[in-house]
């Protein structure tokens, strides 16, 4: 059992249930699987854990065509071939170890101190990758075929796995993780988040901006809903505009829609909706 507990970070607002599942996952040494729509803070949680517990953070960004071996290690055959042809390197061409480079999981295993390993967007990978990866994480070791060596983890990392729920994960995968769904913040929680980022934010600006944000976010037909980061950037834009920094004008006009909406269709839809006064 790990006595170190996570209680949140300077700029990460943590609810009680999430804090509990983070700490029990560390205590049981199990991966924590986080699901939720983009912008709910899944990735930032791993950053917050690393910051608070003063651990290095290693990030594996999963790609759709990624093979597990890429996350474990890479054997640089091209460099070895060039070294053997041109002979202008200090490396020993006969020593294959000189050409083995650790992938992100491998880096977490060989690290001299315990780290946080973030495996981001696991739902992009094929089921075989997911299940084989958890086999490695269960055993805390993997083999390097080229050198017939086994790499064993010096320290078991704190493992955070995120999914945008775009594809179902296998039952064996789910059975080997602790799970938490991070819902999009409600207005009250969002107010707390803004207070952390903007301690001196004008109350009227915050209240009117949050109201407008949720009206726009809940607009019918939006493909990519604005997330927390868009709201934070929107607040920054409003706060430096003398016409909007007190929030009163937001009742009549909503500027900088391009900060909130990043797709042409959503941007046009929001402008059309506002022109019809659909929301206010």
Residue, then its C-alpha position, 0 to 999 in steps of 0.5 A: x500500500x502506498x501511503x502517499x495520497x493525492x488531494x488535488x493540485x494548484x490548478x486542478x479542481x478535484x471532487x471527492x469521488x475522483x480523489x478516492x479512486x485515484x488513491x485506491x488505484x495507487x494503493x492497489x497498484x492498478x491502472x486507473x481508466x478515465x472516460x469522458x468527453x474531451x475537455x473534462x480534465x482526464x489528461x490534466x489529472x495525470x499532470x496534477x498527480x505528477x505535480x502534487x506527488x513530485x513524480x516524473x510524468x511520461x506520456x504515451x500518446x496512442x495512435x490508431x496504427x501503433x504496435x505495442x513494441x513501439x511503446x516498449x522499445x525500438x531497435x534502430x536498424x537504420x542507424x546500425x546499418x549506417x554505422x556499419x557502412x560508414x564507420x564514423x560513430x562511437x557506437x560499437x556496431x557489434x553491440x545491439x544494445x547500442x541501438x535499442x531505445x526505450x519507448x514510453x512504457x520502457x522509459x517508465x520501467x527503467x526510470x530510477x524513481x517512481x513515475x506517473x505513466x499516462x496512456x492517452x486515448x487508449x480507445x484509438x488502439x486495436x483490441x489486441x494492443x490494449x490487451x497485450x499492453x495490460x499483460x505487460x503492465x500486469x507483469x511489469x516486464x517485457x522481453x527485447x527479442x533482439x538481445x534476448x533480455x528481459x526488462x523489469x520495472x525498477x518501480x511500478x509506475x502510477x498508471x493513468x489511462x484515458x479514453x474518449x469512449x469513441x470505441x468500446x474496450x474489451x471486457x478483459x481490459x476493463x476487468x484489470x483497471x479501476x474506472x471513473x467517468x469524469x462528467x463535464x463540470x456543472x455550472x457550480x463546479x465550473x465556477x470553482x474551476x474559473x476561481x482557481x484560474x482567475x482568483x480576481x475575476x469579476x463576479x458578474x463577468x464570471x456568472x454571465x460568461x458561464x451562463x452564455x457558455x452553457x447556452x451555447x454549448x447545449x445548442x442543438x446540432x453542435x458537433x464539437x462542444x466547447x470544453x473547459x479550456x475554451x471557456x478559460x480562453x474565452x474568459x481571457x479574451x473577455x477580460x482584456x476587452x474593455x467593452x466586456x470585462x465587467x460582463x454586463x454587455x454579454x447579456x446583449x452581445x456574445x463576441x469571440x465565438x471563434x474562441x469557443x467553436x473550432x469547426x466551421x459548421x458549429x461557428x456558423x450555427x452559433x452565429x445563426x442562433x444568436x441572430x435569432x436570439x435563441x438563447x437569451 
